[in-house]
């Protein structure tokens, strides 16, 4: 099948900021290993899972000093415009060209009134204050964002976000390729024409994945859950079966015209590397 809408394929890898010296070493190894595959950029999460935000900048510098393009994630909920502007200024001076612009999730108790309610507000703000200085990437949800009232309105909100100035989107992870293809078709019907790059979550720690999927609204199909549960504590079988499943998913996405892949590496180069080496480009 042809590449959809003539987009150039892009591949990217996501990290979270490490907290320990051992974590920094692991990140450096992952950079060297995954960097050899020629990704468009390495992205780095921001404030996710309680990560201190200053560490995103440190990780971005680590990525750049290894000679790669970095795409910092930037969340807006609970932030003031002035704070975001300072950060944008800093990123411009650091030579950053790609940003992943997100709403973020702030616990109810910490919520404060903010000019930024949705990621579309952030995208519009970045465009207003920096023009076209950044290539803006946003998130989207083939299996529907967990807080969306319904699939149709989630898609309409995504369209607003794109029209606010997004250049590309990365999806939440999923294990059902049809969810992605149906979503892309629905986007095309609404004249959403930016590249929609599938987000790929390799399977390492299955109980952790189940826990995370419950909160972010990604579905683990029944057949996959039952097969994984049957492996019990047999980590080797979980990783091996997970590699087969995710590799097959990636190959189906690529052969179906996906404009690249974005890997949620969890800073583990091994899983992503093994999948990469089995891809049929
Ligand atoms: P939005 O696009 O604002 O959507 C959030 C919800 O609001 C959706 O239900 C949408 O339908 C609804 N909505 C949007 N606009 C409107 C409107 N005008 N009126 C009513 N409802 C509306 N989190 C982090 O904290 N740090 C990270 O680094 C991070 N990286 C991520 C990277 C990717 C690729 C993805 C997919 C997610 C990431 N997240 C991260 C998680 C993300 O912050 C959450 O999924 C969050 O709940 C939604 O973010 P969003 O940018 O998609 O929000």
Boltz pocket constraint, residues with backbone or C-beta under 6 A from the ligand:
constraints:
  - pocket:
      binder: B
      contacts: [[A, 44], [A, 45], [A, 46], [A, 47], [A, 48], [A, 49], [A, 73], [A, 74], [A, 75], [A, 100], [A, 101], [A, 102], [A, 103], [A, 104], [A, 105], [A, 117], [A, 118], [A, 119], [A, 120], [A, 138], [A, 139], [A, 140], [A, 145], [A, 146], [A, 147], [A, 148], [A, 149], [A, 153], [A, 154], [A, 155], [A, 157], [A, 158], [A, 160], [A, 161], [A, 170], [A, 171], [A, 172], [A, 173], [A, 199], [A, 216]]
      max_distance: 6.0
